[in-house]
Amino acid sequence: MLWNSRAIAGQDLQKLTKIGLLQSLPGTNGGYRLARDANRITALEVIRAIDGPIILTACFTAHGECDQSEKMHRSRAVAQSS
């Protein structure tokens, strides 16, 4: 299974490089580095690059559900009916 995990990680690194979040550095001492400042990269960009588009089905805050929850439930119902 270790090989499989490495293969998946390699695929994810390639996806992140393809959309411009990472730069690939060739050579014996090569690897990957961020293509732009970390403060300008969102978690959503990374998730979309690796997993593709996502549909949120609920949102929560420290105080419970957010004011967008009902809108997300309607969007999910439309997506599932398609």
Secondary structure as UniProt FT lines:
FT   HELIX           2..18
FT   TURN            19..20
FT   STRAND          22..25
FT   TURN            28..29
FT   STRAND          31..34
FT   HELIX           38..40
FT   HELIX           43..51
FT   STRAND          60..61
FT   TURN            62..63
FT   STRAND          64..65
FT   TURN            67..68
FT   HELIX           69..81
//
